[in-house]
């Protein structure tokens, strides 16, 4: 029987060319040949061209998962101590045995330039920024208060000293074991073209300037009474025009108290959980639109450091929104403006708050109800830059709180100028105990519609550009800045192109600066859009080209997508209810990283411009947070924690809700690993009432460093919640001794006290 020929080796010229001390001018002469002409059987060959090669021996599995990073002490010369000198002897390679020994021996690695990260095939990488900022930025000098002026100090940006600062900060962020961000490491990593003229300024007023100062509240607004506004408010159903209160239990497990919440009622959780700063309020029906209003930094003190939250409930508790369906106008609906305001404290209580011994939880109330005729809002987003009028300015009409955009059931994307609740209440002489003020405005600032389809989702690139995802799978880009300046009502898209085979479910801009041919940052709009559709496709699209890059394809709907400034890529949903992020740094080649796997389908994911914590809303009633900058080493001391802020449950028999909190953090489980290890998987149900689903989660990215820990969430029952969540260091130790040394503000030791990557 004929046998297969044995595999023969070939000269490894790459290995020979890497011999230490061999230069281009040191070519081998005829008198000294390499003598690797004869066939040699490879050590790891199997002897057959079809049988697999024998594996090499046991290797360190963890080593394959690591990133070769430049040590922080490269500038001290420590990394070059093992470099070969010119006096080293030339290795002998005259015989095949010596050549084989040379291949098996460990090579000395050449030095890697500072800041360069070399990935391999199997590693779990760290996030790499996709743009750099050389100038200084801001950070907090002490723990922020909910209502008060924060202490701001200058610090080095993440790209300082060729990225060494980013390496340190990234490693330190992995030592956060709390549910929220570390206030010591809060920093603004967002990019807006409006800050281009003051790119060297570190103040937030220059990085996030005031925009649309000439836009005013349009003529035609009017104040409504409670009876007149009733047709705009959420009710039980189309036939039952009443609004029943919601019964919900709060407090510690086993010691909960039942509270009946009517529409516009709120409850302070510190009553049942001492020390809590959270609030729960009833918007009246299922909420899909939720967002924090940005306020200009110099105006926050005049607003008493209030936080404004826009909430858009559905018209009825049984209302559903169909993809592609268009509602004829007028379709009555409302947008509620809630405020988180400081409490009126006594002198003793105020002194305790000022000294930091106590925290003022504040009070949550609905100040203004905006009555519209565009139908219910599917999604709401304020202009990302502050557009409020100056408190000491002179305007002919009511002062403007901001510009609010949304996708509505009439199929349009509409922009509204929202009046300042305090200014409106002063005009009608309303007291805080009298309830909200109802304002009707039938005509928006801008209304963008397409004849052949309806708008389903949208996102701001900056204060002037919008991207809209449509029900036919196309994406439209609008220049709303020019339309607002010229009062042009007939606005058409600047770009309109197909992306998906079905409706576009989610859309997000990659807010990164564009560069010129010489690599300099320009003041142009972002050009890359990330989208997810009902066809299960998540992709990237550059509006300057006609092709898209597919990130992922699943057999499920992509329910959420949000661009993370810290991870430098989109965070989205994947199969098996997982949340995954994709790095857009060219060196990472678009690789993804799974962060969390909840017990049910994910409805919404949101990240913040100031920290790497992401919030996740799940259909099982859970609101979760996790750290996307956690350490990537498998053997690290810091676990992959996921934190449950609260979980809402519902009893159909009693028609009653219960909100549980104070959960212990849970380590993220890798289901494929547990399956291979034959470990028991937790058994749970796959069906939950629609009323308990956490449909929207939003971090506060528009009110500076002190507002970054604020998290708002909305459920299908109409119950909404606001929390102030902060993180803490692993073992309460700050890596690199102090934040000042970590950010290289002062000279100090480069080593970390704890195990890092």
C-alpha positions in Angstrom: 0.0 0.0 0.0 1.5 3.3 -1.0 2.3 5.7 1.9 2.2 9.5 2.0 5.4 11.4 1.6 6.8 13.0 4.7 6.6 16.7 5.1 9.9 18.5 4.5 10.9 21.8 6.0 11.8 25.0 4.2 14.3 27.6 5.2 12.8 30.0 7.7 14.2 33.2 6.3 12.1 35.4 8.6 13.8 33.8 11.6 17.2 34.1 10.0 16.7 37.7 9.2 15.9 38.5 12.8 19.2 37.2 14.1 20.6 39.7 16.6 23.5 41.8 15.2 22.7 40.9 11.6 22.4 44.1 9.6 21.6 44.7 5.9 25.3 45.1 5.0 26.2 41.8 6.7 25.2 39.6 3.8 26.5 36.0 4.0 29.5 35.3 1.8 30.2 32.3 -0.3 32.8 31.1 2.1 30.3 31.0 4.9 27.1 29.4 3.6 24.0 28.9 5.8 24.1 25.1 5.0 20.3 24.7 5.2 19.9 23.1 1.8 19.2 19.6 2.8 15.6 18.4 3.6 14.9 18.3 7.3 11.8 16.8 9.0 10.0 19.3 11.2 9.9 18.6 14.9 6.2 19.2 15.1 5.2 17.5 11.8 2.9 14.6 12.0 4.4 12.7 9.0 1.3 13.1 6.9 0.0 15.9 4.8 -3.6 15.2 6.0 -3.1 14.4 9.7 -3.1 17.4 12.0 0.2 18.4 13.6 0.9 17.5 17.2 0.2 20.4 19.6 3.2 22.1 21.1 3.3 21.5 24.9 1.4 23.2 27.6 1.4 26.9 27.3 0.2 29.6 29.5 -3.4 30.1 28.5 -3.6 33.4 30.1 -0.7 34.8 28.2 -2.7 34.4 24.9 -5.3 36.7 26.3 -3.1 39.6 27.2 -2.0 42.8 25.5 1.6 43.6 25.2 1.7 47.1 26.7 4.6 49.5 27.0 5.6 49.9 30.6 5.1 53.3 32.1 8.8 53.6 32.9 10.0 53.5 29.3 11.3 57.0 29.6 13.6 55.9 32.5 15.4 53.5 30.2 14.4 50.3 32.0 12.8 48.7 28.9 16.1 48.9 27.0 18.3 47.1 29.5 18.1 43.8 27.6 18.8 45.2 24.2 21.7 43.5 22.4 24.9 45.4 22.0 27.2 45.6 19.0 29.8 43.5 20.9 27.5 40.4 21.0 28.9 37.4 19.2 27.2 36.3 16.0 25.3 33.1 16.7 26.4 30.0 14.9 23.9 28.8 12.3 26.1 26.6 10.2 24.4 23.3 10.9 20.8 22.2 10.9 20.9 21.2 14.5 22.0 24.7 15.5 19.3 26.2 13.3 16.7 24.0 15.1 18.0 25.1 18.5 17.9 28.7 17.4 14.2 28.4 16.4 13.3 26.8 19.7 15.2 29.3 21.8 13.5 32.3 23.1 14.1 35.5 21.1 14.8 38.8 22.6 12.0 41.2 21.7 12.7 44.5 20.1 11.5 47.6 22.0 8.0 48.8 21.2 7.3 52.5 20.8 5.5 54.1 23.7 1.7 54.0 23.6 1.6 51.2 21.0 -0.7 48.2 21.8 -0.1 44.9 20.0 -3.2 42.7 20.0 -3.2 39.0 19.3 -6.0 36.8 18.1 -7.4 35.6 21.4 -6.9 38.6 23.7 -9.7 40.6 25.5 -8.6 44.1 24.8 -8.7 47.4 26.6 -10.5 50.3 25.0 -8.3 52.6 22.9 -9.4 56.2 22.2 -10.1 57.1 18.6 -9.1 60.7 19.0 -6.7 62.7 21.2 -6.9 65.9 23.2 -3.6 67.4 24.1 -4.9 70.3 26.3 -5.9 70.1 29.9 -9.4 69.1 31.0 -11.4 69.3 34.2 -11.9 66.9 37.1 -13.6 67.0 40.5 -11.5 68.0 43.6 -13.9 66.5 46.1 -17.1 64.4 46.2 -19.9 66.3 44.5 -23.2 67.2 46.1 -26.6 66.9 44.4 -27.3 70.6 44.7 -24.3 72.8 45.0 -21.3 74.2 43.2 -18.7 71.4 42.5 -15.0 71.9 43.1 -13.3 71.8 39.7 -9.5 71.4 39.3 -7.5 71.2 36.1 -5.9 67.9 35.1 -4.1 66.2 32.2 -6.2 64.7 29.4 -6.3 61.0 28.5 -3.8 61.5 25.7 -1.2 63.3 27.7 2.4 62.1 27.5 1.8 59.9 24.4 -1.1 58.1 26.0 0.6 56.9 29.2 -2.0 58.8 31.2 -4.8 56.9 29.4 -3.1 53.6 30.2 -3.0 54.5 33.9 -6.5 55.8 34.0 -7.9 52.9 32.0 -6.3 50.4 34.4 -7.5 52.4 37.4 -11.1 52.5 36.1 -11.0 48.7 36.1 -10.8 48.8 39.9 -14.2 50.3 40.3 -16.4 47.8 42.2 -19.4 50.1 42.8 -22.6 50.5 40.8 -21.8 54.0 39.6 -18.8 56.0 38.5 -15.8 57.0 40.5 -16.1 60.7 41.1 -12.3 61.1 41.2 -12.0 59.9 37.6 -14.9 61.7 36.0 -13.9 63.5 32.8 -15.6 64.8 29.7 -14.5 62.8 26.6 -17.3 64.0 24.3 -16.5 65.9 21.1 -18.7 68.6 19.5 -17.6 70.8 16.6 -19.0 73.9 18.3 -16.0 73.8 20.6 -13.5 73.9 17.8 -12.8 77.6 18.1 -11.9 77.1 21.8 -10.3 73.7 21.5 -7.4 74.7 23.8 -9.8 75.7 26.6 -10.5 73.3 29.4 -13.7 75.0 30.8 -17.0 73.3 30.2 -18.5 76.6 29.0 -16.1 76.4 26.0 -16.3 72.6 25.4 -20.1 72.7 25.6 -21.1 76.3 24.6 -24.5 77.8 24.5 -26.3 77.3 21.2 -29.4 78.5 19.4 -29.6 81.7 21.4 -31.8 83.4 18.7 -34.5 80.7 18.9 -37.5 81.8 20.9 -40.8 80.2 22.0 -43.1 80.5 18.9 -46.2 82.6 19.0 -49.4 80.7 19.7 -48.7 79.1 23.0 -51.4 79.3 25.6 -52.0 78.2 29.2 -54.7 75.5 29.8 -56.7 74.8 32.8 -56.8 71.3 34.3 -60.1 70.5 32.6 -58.9 71.7 29.2 -55.7 69.7 29.5 -57.4 66.5 30.5 -57.7 65.3 26.9 -53.9 65.5 26.5 -53.1 63.5 29.7 -52.7 59.7 29.9 -55.8 57.6 30.8 -56.6 54.0 31.5 -57.9 53.2 28.0 -59.6 54.8 25.0 -63.0 54.2 26.6 -62.1 54.8 30.2 -60.9 58.4 30.4 -60.0 58.2 34.1 -56.5 57.6 35.5 -56.2 55.0 38.2 -53.5 55.3 40.9 -50.7 52.7 41.0 -50.1 50.7 44.1 -46.4 50.0 44.7 -44.5 48.7 47.8 -41.2 50.3 48.8 -38.6 49.6 51.4 -36.5 46.7 52.6 -37.4 43.2 51.7 -40.0 41.9 54.2 -40.6 45.4 55.6 -42.1 47.1 52.6 -44.9 49.7 52.8 -47.6 50.1 50.2 -48.0 53.5 48.5 -50.7 54.6 46.1 -49.3 57.0 43.5 -51.6 59.1 41.3 -50.5 60.7 38.1 -47.9 63.4 38.9 -47.3 62.0 42.4 -43.8 61.2 43.6 -42.3 59.4 46.6 -39.0 60.0 48.4 -37.3 56.6 49.0 -35.4 58.0 52.0 -38.7 57.7 53.9 -38.4 53.9 53.7 -34.6 53.4 53.1 -32.6 55.8 55.3 -29.7 57.4 53.4 -31.3 56.9 49.9 -31.4 59.8 47.5 -33.7 58.1 45.0 -37.2 59.2 43.9 -40.0 57.3 42.2 -42.8 59.1 40.4 -45.9 58.2 38.3 -46.1 59.6 34.7 -49.5 58.0 34.1 -48.8 55.5 31.4 -46.0 53.5 29.6 -43.0 55.8 29.0 -40.6 55.4 26.0 -39.3 59.0 25.9 -36.9 60.1 28.6 -34.0 62.5 28.7 -32.1 65.0 31.0 -32.0 68.7 29.9 -28.5 70.2 29.6 -28.1 73.6 31.4 -25.3 76.1 30.6 -22.7 76.0 33.4 -22.9 79.7 34.3 -26.7 79.4 34.7 -27.0 76.5 37.0 -26.7 78.5 40.2 -29.6 80.8 39.0 -31.6 77.6 38.5 -30.8 76.5 42.1 -28.9 73.5 40.6 -32.2 71.9 39.6 -32.1 69.0 37.2 -34.8 68.9 34.5 -36.1 65.6 33.1 -38.4 65.3 30.0 -40.9 62.4 30.2 -43.2 61.3 27.4 -45.9 58.8 28.4 -48.3 57.1 26.0 -51.9 58.3 25.7 -53.3 55.3 27.5 -52.0 52.4 29.6 -53.0 49.9 26.9 -51.6 51.9 24.0 -49.2 50.2 21.6 -47.1 51.7 18.8 -47.0 49.9 15.4 -43.9 50.1 13.2 -44.6 52.2 10.1 -48.1 53.3 11.2 -48.9 56.9 10.9 -51.4 58.7 13.1 -53.3 61.6 11.6 -53.0 65.0 13.2 -54.3 66.3 15.6 -53.3 63.4 17.9 -53.3 64.7 21.5 -50.4 63.7 23.8 -48.2 65.4 26.3 -44.6 65.8 27.4 -44.0 66.2 31.1 -41.1 68.3 32.5 -40.1 67.1 35.9 -37.6 68.8 38.2 -35.3 67.5 40.9 -35.0 70.4 43.2 -33.3 71.1 46.6 -35.3 70.8 49.7 -36.1 73.8 51.8 -34.0 72.9 54.9 -33.5 74.5 58.3 -30.3 76.2 59.2 -29.1 73.1 61.1 -29.9 70.8 58.3 -28.3 73.1 55.7 -25.2 73.3 57.8 -25.0 69.4 57.9 -25.4 69.3 54.2 -22.8 71.9 53.5 -20.3 70.1 55.8 -20.9 66.8 54.0 -22.3 65.0 57.0 -25.7 64.5 55.2 -27.0 64.6 51.7 -30.1 66.5 50.7 -32.2 64.0 48.7 -34.2 66.9 47.2 -37.8 66.7 46.0 -39.2 65.5 42.7 -42.2 67.3 41.2 -43.8 67.8 37.8 -43.5 71.5 37.0 -44.8 71.7 33.4 -46.9 69.6 31.1 -46.3 70.4 27.4 -49.5 69.6 25.4 -48.9 68.7 21.8 -50.9 67.4 18.8 -48.2 65.3 17.1 -49.1 62.0 18.8 -47.2 60.1 21.5 -43.4 60.3 21.4 -41.5 57.2 20.7 -38.2 58.8 21.6 -37.1 62.1 23.2 -33.7 63.8 23.1 -32.7 67.3 24.1 -30.2 69.2 22.0 -26.9 67.8 23.5 -25.5 71.3 24.0 -27.2 73.8 26.3 -29.8 76.0 24.5 -31.4 77.6 27.5 -31.8 81.4 27.6 -29.7 83.3 30.0 -31.5 84.2 33.2 -30.4 87.8 33.0 -31.2 88.1 29.3 -34.0 90.1 27.7 -36.5 88.1 25.6 -39.8 89.2 24.4 -41.6 86.0 25.3 -41.1 83.3 27.9 -37.6 82.2 28.6 -36.5 79.0 26.8 -35.4 75.9 28.8 -34.0 74.1 25.7 -34.8 72.5 22.4 -36.4 69.1 22.6 -36.6 66.7 19.6 -38.5 63.5 19.3 -40.0 61.0 16.9 -43.8 61.0 17.1 -46.7 58.8 16.0 -47.6 61.2 13.2 -44.5 59.8 11.5 -42.4 63.0 11.9 -39.3 64.2 13.7 -40.3 67.4 15.4 -38.3 70.0 17.3 -40.0 72.0 20.1 -38.8 75.0 22.1 -39.7 74.2 25.7 -40.4 77.2 28.0 -38.7 77.5 31.3 -41.1 76.1 34.0 -40.0 78.7 36.6 -40.7 81.6 34.2 -44.1 80.2 33.2 -45.1 79.6 36.8 -44.1 83.1 37.8 -46.3 84.6 35.0 -49.4 82.6 36.2 -48.5 83.0 39.9 -48.6 79.3 40.5 -47.3 77.8 43.8 -45.4 74.5 44.0 -48.3 72.8 45.7 -50.8 73.8 43.0 -49.5 71.1 40.6 -48.1 71.4 37.1 -48.8 74.2 34.7 -50.3 73.1 31.4 -49.0 74.8 28.2 -50.4 74.0 24.7 -48.3 74.5 21.6 -49.6 73.0 18.4 -46.9 74.1 16.0 -43.3 72.9 16.5 -40.2 74.8 15.5 -39.4 72.2 12.8 -41.3 69.2 11.5 -39.4 66.8 9.2 -41.5 64.2 7.4 -41.1 61.8 4.4 -44.0 60.8 2.2 -43.1 57.2 1.7 -42.2 56.2 5.3 -42.3 57.2 8.9 -39.5 58.2 11.3 -38.8 55.6 14.0 -35.6 56.7 15.8 -33.0 59.5 15.7 -29.9 60.9 17.2 -28.1 64.3 17.5 -24.6 64.6 16.1 -24.3 68.1 17.6 -26.5 71.1 17.9 -27.1 71.3 14.1 -27.3 67.8 12.6 -29.8 65.0 13.1 -29.8 61.4 11.8 -33.2 59.7 11.5 -33.9 56.0 11.1 -37.0 55.2 9.1 -39.5 52.4 9.0 -38.4 51.5 5.4 -34.8 50.7 6.4 -33.4 54.0 5.1 -31.5 56.7 7.0 -32.0 60.4 6.6 -29.6 63.2 7.7 -31.0 66.7 8.3 -29.2 70.0 8.8 -31.5 71.6 11.4 -29.1 74.3 12.3 -29.5 76.1 9.0 -33.3 75.6 9.1 -33.5 77.2 12.6 -31.5 80.2 11.5 -33.5 80.8 8.3 -36.9 79.7 9.7 -37.2 77.4 6.7 -40.1 75.1 7.2 -39.6 73.1 4.0 -36.5 71.1 5.1 -35.3 68.2 3.1 -32.6 65.6 4.0 -29.0 66.3 3.0 -28.4 62.5 2.8 -30.9 59.7 2.3 -29.7 56.2 1.8 -30.7 52.5 2.4 -29.1 50.5 5.2 -31.4 47.8 6.4 -33.9 45.4 4.9 -36.5 46.3 7.5 -37.2 49.2 9.8 -34.2 50.9 11.5 -34.7 50.3 15.2 -31.9 52.3 16.7 -29.3 54.8 15.5 -26.3 56.5 17.0 -23.7 58.9 15.7 -20.0 58.2 16.3 -19.1 61.5 17.9 -15.5 61.7 16.8 -13.8 64.7 15.1 -13.0 64.5 11.4 -9.4 65.1 10.3 -7.8 66.7 7.2 -5.4 65.0 4.9 -2.6 66.1 7.1 -4.2 64.6 10.2 -5.4 67.9 11.8 -8.8 68.1 13.4 -11.4 70.0 11.5 -14.7 71.7 12.5 -16.9 69.4 10.4 -19.8 67.2 11.4 -19.2 63.6 12.3 -19.6 61.3 9.3 -20.0 57.8 10.8 -23.4 56.4 11.9 -24.1 53.2 13.7 -27.5 51.6 13.2 -29.4 48.5 14.3 -32.5 47.1 12.6 -35.4 44.7 12.9 -33.5 42.5 10.5 -30.9 41.7 13.2 -28.1 43.6 11.5 -25.8 46.1 13.4 -23.6 48.1 11.0 -21.6 51.2 10.5 -22.1 53.7 7.7 -20.0 56.6 6.6 -22.3 59.2 4.9 -19.4 60.1 2.5 -19.5 56.6 1.0 -22.1 54.3 -0.5 -21.1 51.1 1.4 -21.7 49.9 5.0 -19.6 47.8 7.3 -21.5 45.0 9.1 -20.6 44.7 12.8 -22.8 41.8 13.7 -25.9 39.9 12.6 -28.2 38.0 14.9 -31.6 36.3 14.7 -33.2 38.9 16.9 -34.0 42.6 16.9 -31.3 45.0 17.8 -33.1 46.9 20.5 -30.5 49.4 21.5 -27.3 51.1 20.4 -25.3 53.9 22.0 -21.9 55.3 21.3 -19.5 55.1 24.3 -16.8 57.8 24.4 -14.7 55.7 26.8 -14.9 52.5 24.9 -14.6 54.4 21.6 -17.3 52.4 19.9 -21.0 51.4 19.8 -22.5 49.5 22.7 -25.4 47.3 21.5 -27.4 44.2 22.1 -26.4 40.7 20.8 -27.9 37.3 20.8 -28.8 35.4 24.0 -29.7 38.7 25.7 -26.2 39.9 25.9 -24.8 43.5 25.8 -21.7 43.9 23.6 -19.4 46.7 22.6 -17.3 47.1 19.4 -14.1 49.0 19.3 -13.7 51.3 16.3 -9.9 51.9 16.9 -8.2 50.7 13.7 -5.7 48.6 15.7 -8.6 46.6 17.2 -10.2 45.7 13.8 -13.7 46.1 15.1 -13.5 43.3 17.7 -16.3 43.1 20.2 -16.4 42.4 23.9 -19.4 41.0 25.9 -20.1 42.7 29.2 -23.3 41.5 30.7 -26.0 38.8 30.1 -29.2 39.6 31.9 -32.0 37.2 32.6 -34.3 38.7 29.9 -34.2 40.6 26.6 -32.5 44.0 26.8 -34.7 46.9 26.0 -32.3 49.8 26.3 -28.6 50.5 26.9 -27.1 53.9 27.6 -23.6 55.2 28.3 -22.3 58.5 29.6 -19.8 61.0 28.2 -18.2 61.4 31.6 -17.6 57.8 32.8 -17.5 54.2 31.5 -20.5 52.8 33.5 -23.3 51.6 31.2 -27.0 51.3 32.3 -29.1 48.4 31.0 -32.9 48.2 31.1 -34.3 44.6 31.0 -37.8 43.2 30.4 -37.7 41.4 33.7 -38.0 44.7 35.5 -34.3 45.0 36.3 -32.1 48.2 36.0 -28.5 47.1 35.8 -25.1 48.8 35.6 -21.7 47.5 34.8 -18.2 48.8 34.1 -17.0 48.5 30.5 -13.4 49.5 31.5 -13.1 46.7 34.0 -9.9 44.7 34.0 -9.6 42.2 31.2 -7.2 39.8 32.8 -8.7 36.4 33.5 -6.8 35.9 36.7 -7.4 39.4 38.0 -8.5 40.0 41.6 -11.4 42.3 40.5 -14.4 40.3 39.5 -16.7 41.2 36.6 -19.5 42.7 38.6 -23.0 43.6 37.5 -25.1 45.7 39.8 -28.8 45.7 40.1 -30.1 49.1 41.0 -33.7 47.9 41.4 -36.1 45.4 40.2 -39.8 45.9 39.6 -42.3 43.0 40.1 -46.1 42.9 39.4 -48.9 40.8 40.8 -51.8 40.5 38.4 -54.0 39.0 41.1 -53.6 42.0 43.4 -52.9 44.5 40.7 -49.9 45.7 42.8 -46.3 46.4 42.1 -43.2 45.9 44.4 -39.9 47.6 43.9 -36.9 45.8 45.4 -33.4 47.2 45.8 -30.2 46.8 47.8 -29.2 43.7 45.8 -25.7 42.3 46.2 -23.6 42.6 43.1 -23.5 39.5 40.9 -20.5 38.3 39.0 -21.1 38.0 35.3 -21.4 34.4 34.3 -20.0 33.1 31.0 -22.7 30.6 29.9 -20.6 28.7 27.4 -17.9 28.2 30.0 -20.4 27.0 32.6 -21.9 24.6 30.0 -18.5 23.1 29.2 -17.8 22.7 32.9 -21.1 20.9 33.5 -22.2 23.5 36.0 -25.8 24.0 36.9 -27.3 27.0 35.1 -29.9 29.1 37.0 -33.5 28.3 35.9 -35.9 31.1 35.3 -38.8 32.1 33.2 -38.7 33.8 29.8 -42.0 35.7 30.1 -42.7 38.8 32.2 -45.5 41.3 32.3 -45.0 44.2 29.9 -45.7 46.6 32.8 -42.4 45.8 34.6 -40.0 46.2 31.7 -37.4 49.0 32.1 -37.9 50.6 28.7 -35.5 53.6 29.0 -32.4 54.3 31.0 -30.5 57.6 30.7 -27.4 59.0 32.3 -27.2 62.7 32.9 -24.6 63.9 30.3 -25.6 67.6 30.1 -25.0 69.0 33.6 -21.3 68.7 34.1 -19.2 66.5 36.2 -21.4 66.8 39.3 -24.5 65.6 37.4 -22.8 62.6 35.7 -23.8 60.0 38.5 -27.5 60.7 38.0 -29.4 57.9 36.4 -33.1 58.1 35.2 -35.2 55.0 34.2 -38.7 54.5 33.0 -40.9 51.4 33.0 -43.9 50.1 31.1 -46.2 50.8 34.1 -45.5 54.5 34.1 -43.4 54.4 37.2 -40.1 56.3 36.7 -37.1 56.5 38.9 -34.1 58.8 39.4 -31.0 57.6 41.3 -27.6 59.1 42.2 -25.1 56.2 42.0 -21.4 56.4 42.8 -18.7 53.8 42.7 -15.9 52.9 45.1 -12.3 51.6 44.8 -11.5 47.9 45.1 -10.4 47.4 48.8 -10.8 51.2 49.1 -7.3 51.7 47.7 -6.5 54.3 45.0 -4.1 52.8 42.3 -0.9 54.7 41.7 -1.0 56.0 45.3 -3.1 59.0 44.3 -5.2 60.5 41.5 -2.6 63.2 41.1 0.1 60.7 40.4 -2.2 58.6 38.2 -2.8 61.6 35.9 0.9 62.6 36.1 0.0 66.0 37.7 2.9 65.3 40.1 5.9 63.0 39.9 5.6 59.7 41.8 5.9 56.0 41.7 4.7 54.3 38.4 3.7 51.0 40.1 0.2 50.1 41.0 -0.5 48.8 44.5 -2.9 46.1 43.2 -2.7 43.6 40.4 -3.5 45.2 37.1 -3.2 43.9 33.6 
